Amino acid sequence: MKIITLFYVSLLSVSIQWSGAAKQAPNIVVFLADDMGWADVGYHSDHMLTPNIDSLAADGVVLNHYYTQPLCSPSRGALLTGVHPIHTGLQNSVILHWSPTGLPLNFKLWPQYLKDAHNYSTHIVGKWHLGHARKEFTPTYRGFDSHVGFWGAGQHYYNHSDCYFKGNCYLDFYHNMDVIRDASDIYSTDYFTDRCLHIIDQQNTSQPLFLYVPYQAVHSARVGLTLEAPQKYIDMFAYIESDVRQKFAAMAYSMDASIGTVMQALHNKHMLDNSIVIFISDNGGDNLEIVGNGASNRPLRGAKFGLFEGGIRVPALVWSPLLNKSGYVSDALVHVTDLLPTVLDAIDGTGIQDQQNIYGVSQWDVLSNDGRPVRWEIHHNVDPVWNGSAILWHDWKLVQTPNPSSPSMGDWRSQQGYTDSQILLNHTQSFSTRQSTERRNSKTYGVLSAMSRKPDYSVLKGSAVECPPLPSTADTPTDCKTKLCLFNIRHDPCERHDLIGEIEAEFVAILWDRLVEFNRTAVRPLTLTPNDYKNSDPTLYNNTIVNWLDYIDSSDHKTDVPVIMDRTEL
């Protein structure tokens, strides 16, 4: 009898192991919005419409205390490596065309982890912004099988030229290492959607897919230009008085529609049942004073570039049938670097084996089961160039904002007045009714219904931020540039009451020491490397943004840039 029992135990063990081996790793889809603020999603607003994002949030897990970095390259580097920016050299600013640097090549990225572990098919569609002076810095040399999109910070949505270089405009639109020249007049969000559909259509479903979609939206087209969106979407928001905010809402709606279309394609390919979908923004919303994209972070204080909540606390969610619990708002503290170890843990439970320099921690059990928090501290940043630093420890945040920030960046009134009473032409139409209709007519809602899932939108009310009244000194903004400020984020999420003089100096010193100690291992900021405006000048390369250092090294300025004439090849 004992022998028979052992036989069945052994057989069961083999069966379990075989079953585990046979289960395919989940598809991973990451949607990354650019410069989307706290109040720029429908479930945080009374005038924005993002029905597909809202549906994913209601049926998934809202990351209500998700923190990122205040700028683009730092946040993208942190996302793709799981490493804090002070250890990649991205603690100061962004990588631009004339910079000879890029995200250091010694760091392993998502696609490389996924390929090594489970032979994923890996694709990026959209914005890169992690360096391109050498081809080795570009996506297809960093583990991605393909890239369609642009290398730099931003561009026109229709002609795909980047106008950040000396005020002139140069083409920056690529399929892998080949320039795309026949996409003019095609709205970038639509172009990226078509590319995603092509990838999904061609995907061999016996192989797991990693699809990284860093949209251009809702970043402004370029400095000094108004926003760009299809007129049919702009017309939908005629009830918004502000022309800038109206176009911004149209851009967000277009991106949201793209997400719905991609979700539908995944469902039609029978891939969603074994997928993890993530939606995040790279940093807080930009306001009119800096680049002009008309975002709103209300009621949070501050904006992109800064270390107040409006610059680093952004909309985020995870959706997956693999979650044991879903349809709720999580108050767990989550950092952008946590997403990589979280996904790797979800795939096979092993996470990242080589933990050297990894700042992120796995949140899979926390999110999948609404479990106990695993993170109590975030070192938001230490920037020795712009003199900005911040740390969040439990409920307490010690912050000194960067010096280059807009003069009113720290003012409570810096969000450009995008409150409902100030931007709506009238309140005759019930917005809640329209929002509900949009949600239930969205492609994502249709997909979820077909999967016998029913989003409960009422749970989204739990993500609202409640702020205490403005202090009596509201007309005199707290100076957090020349001195440290201290806030209790749980009781004062809008950072209105500086407690630096009311809390024991010893406690403040403890927080500061934690930040100083963490920064002892920081590397030199990449932005301290001298720029090379002369050799990176796109006029040397057929008015095209290129991997210019490769041609400088070969003493051959590139004038015959590769061209793709037929976009159907993409």
Secondary structure, DSSP 4 states (H G I P E B T S, - for coil): -HHHHHHHHHHHHHHHHHHHHHSPPPEEEEEEESS--GGGSGGG-SS---HHHHHHHHHSEEEEEEE--SSHHHHHHHHHH-B-GGGTT-SS----TT-S--S-TTS--HHHHHHHHH--EEEEEEE--S--SSGGGSGGGTT-SEEEEESSS---TTT-EEEEETTEEEE--EETTEEE-S-TTS-HHHHHHHHHHHHHHH--TTS-EEEEEE--TTS-SSTT------HHHHGGGTTB--HHHHHHHHHHHHHHHHHHHHHHHHHHTT-GGGEEEEEEESSPPP-TTTT------TTSS--TTSSSHHHHB--EEEE-TT-SS-SEEEEEEEEGGGHHHHHHHHHHS---S--TTB-----HHHHHHT------EEEEEEETTTTEEEEEETTEEEEE--TTS-TTTTSTTTTTT--HHHHBS---S-HHHHHHHHHHHSHHHHHHHHTT----GGGGGGG----PPPPTTTTS----SSS-EEEETTT-TT-----TTTS-HHHHHHHHHHHHHHHTTPPPPGGGSPP-TTTT-GGGGTTB---HHHHHHTT----S--EE--GGG-
